[in-house]
Amino acid sequence: MKLLRIHPAALEEIQEAIKFYDSKVIGLGELFLDEVDRGIDLIKYSPEMWSKYSRNCRRFLMAKFPFSIIYRMKDKDIEIIAVMHNHRKPNYWRKRIN
């Protein structure tokens, strides 16, 4: 199985979303984290399953929240680049893939 790394900014995005959802309904942040974990597990299991989003990256659309997990396969690893809200600044994460 490939090694999975998460960009520090993607970790911050996850934490911010958890705080936001918990501020709306207690426990909703945990459901968001569960959905992120499920997506990461599916990506690790079959990283080529999801469609290309850019030349080097792929996108996993989360089912229960309006977010996508943007990732790339680099050498023998998988790197989570962003956990992106689908309705805000769609290309902001591109500066992370240099």
HELIX and SHEET records of a PDB file:
HELIX    1   1 PRO A    8  LYS A   24  1                                  17    
HELIX    2   2 LEU A   28  TYR A   45  1                                  18    
HELIX    3   3 TYR A   92  ILE A   97  5                                   6    
SHEET    1   A 4 LEU A   3  ILE A   6  0                                        
SHEET    2   A 4 ASP A  77  HIS A  85  1                                        
SHEET    3   A 4 PHE A  67  LYS A  74 -1                                        
SHEET    4   A 4 ARG A  58  LEU A  61 -1                                        
END                                                                             
